[in-house]
Amino acid sequence: MTTRELFLKHVGQTSMAPLAFEVTKAQGCYLYDANGKKHIDLIGGISVCNLGHGNERIKTAIKKQVDDYLHVMVYGETIQSPQVQYATAIADILPATLNSIYFTNSGSEATEGAMKLAKRYTGKSKIISFKNSYHGSTQGALSVMGSEYWQQAYRPLLPNVYQYDYASSEALDAIDEHTACIILEPMQSEAGINEAPQAWFQQLRKKCDETGCLLIFDEIQTGFGRSGSLFAFEKIGVVPDIILLGKALGGGMPMGAFVADKEMMDCFSYKPVLGHITTFGGHPVCCVAGRESLAIIQEMFKANPQFVEEKRALFLQELNHDCIEKVNAYGLILAIHFKDYDTNKKIIDQCIKNGLFTDWFLFAANALRIAPPLTITHNEIKEACAIIIQSINEVMHESS
Ligand SMILES: Cc1ncc(COP(=O)(O)O)c(C=O)c1O
C-alpha cells in the first residue's frame, strides 16, 4: 500500500476530502512533497510556525534538552529549569497582573483550564462567548464555540453559556454579577478576520471591572507577533484578566498555556488540591523550543518594529484581481474573500497544484487563508501572490 493509502486507512480521519499533501521535508518558508516538489507555505501550520521551518537555534535548543532529559514527572511537582525559564520569560513580557503561567499541551486545554479557573475564582458559572468564535474542540471549548453547526452533534454541552454577536452592545449588556467570565479573540480569525473597535474593548473592560466578570483573551492564534505586535492586546490597549496562548508558543512543538495573576492561579492549589491536572503540560523539550522561538521573535521586533506591517502592506499591494471580493488583513493573517466556497476551493486546489500551500477558514469557507511564517521574505511574498493570481486566472479560464 502507498503511504497515502495507509494514511487514509489507519490515521483517524476528520474530513471526507483531506488535503492529503504528503510532506517529506520542511525548510524556511517551503514544504516539500513526496516527489521532492517545493511548495511555498502560506499557512505555517495554521499560525504555528511563526519562524518558518527548521530554525537552527530552535533545533539546537531541542537537541540539547533531549540529551538532558525528556518527561520526568507530571506537571507542577518538580522544578524543571526549561519550564521555569520559559514561564519567567513570558511573565517578563506581559503586564504585571499576568504573572503566573500554567502550561498545557494544546490551545483547547488552555481554554478548558482558563474557564475552570474563572469559575473557581469567582464562584460563578455563567460564561459569555461570541458567534463565529473558535477556542478549541474539547467539550468545554466546544461549548463556547460560536457555531451551532459544529456544536449540535455533541449536545448537551456546558450549561449557562450565552453567545452574542462580536463587538455587540448586547454582549456588554449581558455581563452581570453572575458572570464568571467572557471569552473572546481580540480578532476573530476563523470568521475570515473580524475586528472589533477599540472603544468597544474599552467598554468591555469597564463592564468586567464593574461586575467582577473575568475578561479572557484568546491569543492562541494572534500571539507571538502574528498581529503585528507581540500580542494583540497591546494594539488594543486593554489588558485581560486571563490570556490564552498556544500555537506559536511552542516554537513548532505542541504547547498551550493560560496566564493569570498568581493570586488567582493559586486557587487551583486548595479545595480541591490539583484543581487542574496535566501529565505532559510544560514538557521540557517544548519549553526550550518555545523560549528560543520567543527570543528570536523579540529580536525581529527589536530590529524592525514594523516588519509585520510592512509585509502585510506588500501582500495587499500584490493581491489585485477582479475576482477577489475583498482582502481582510490583520498583521500577517489575511483572508482573501471570493464569491463562494466553490470558487475558493477550486483556487486553493489550483494553488496547491502550482506549488503554494494554503487553506480556508472555519466560518469563512469562501476565504483563502494567508498566515505565512513571519520570516517570509519580500521576494517570497511576491512569488506567493503571483501564484495566487495565476491560479485565479486558470480557474476562471477553466470555468468560462
Ligand atoms: C483562537 C484559537 N483558540 C483555540 C484553538 C485551539 O487550539 P488547539 O488546536 O491547539 O487545541 C485554536 C486552534 O486553531 C485557535 O485558533
The ligand as an SDF file (V2000), in Angstrom:
LIG
                    3D

 16 16  0  0  0  0  0  0  0  0999 V2000
   -8.1760   31.1130   18.5050 C   0  0  0  0  0  0  0  0  0  0  0  0
   -7.9540   29.6510   18.8140 C   0  0  0  0  0  0  0  0  0  0  0  0
   -8.2050   29.1960   20.0470 N   0  0  0  0  0  0  0  0  0  0  0  0
   -8.0130   27.8980   20.3700 C   0  0  0  0  0  0  0  0  0  0  0  0
   -7.5500   26.9880   19.4430 C   0  0  0  0  0  0  0  0  0  0  0  0
   -7.3610   25.5380   19.8250 C   0  0  0  0  0  0  0  0  0  0  0  0
   -6.0030   25.1950   19.8510 O   0  0  0  0  0  0  0  0  0  0  0  0
   -5.5820   23.6600   19.6920 P   0  0  0  0  0  0  0  0  0  0  0  0
   -5.9160   23.2290   18.3140 O   0  0  0  0  0  0  0  0  0  0  0  0
   -4.0940   23.6710   19.9750 O   0  0  0  0  0  0  0  0  0  0  0  0
   -6.3220   22.8840   20.7320 O   0  0  0  0  0  0  0  0  0  0  0  0
   -7.2840   27.4280   18.1390 C   0  0  0  0  0  0  0  0  0  0  0  0
   -6.8290   26.4780   17.1080 C   0  0  0  0  0  0  0  0  0  0  0  0
   -6.9780   26.6650   15.9250 O   0  0  0  0  0  0  0  0  0  0  0  0
   -7.4840   28.7940   17.8140 C   0  0  0  0  0  0  0  0  0  0  0  0
   -7.2500   29.2660   16.5760 O   0  0  0  0  0  0  0  0  0  0  0  0
  1  2  1  0
  2  3  1  0
  2 15  2  0
  3  4  2  0
  4  5  1  0
  5  6  1  0
  5 12  2  0
  6  7  1  0
  7  8  1  0
  8  9  2  0
  8 10  1  0
  8 11  1  0
 12 13  1  0
 12 15  1  0
 13 14  2  0
 15 16  1  0
M  END
$$$$
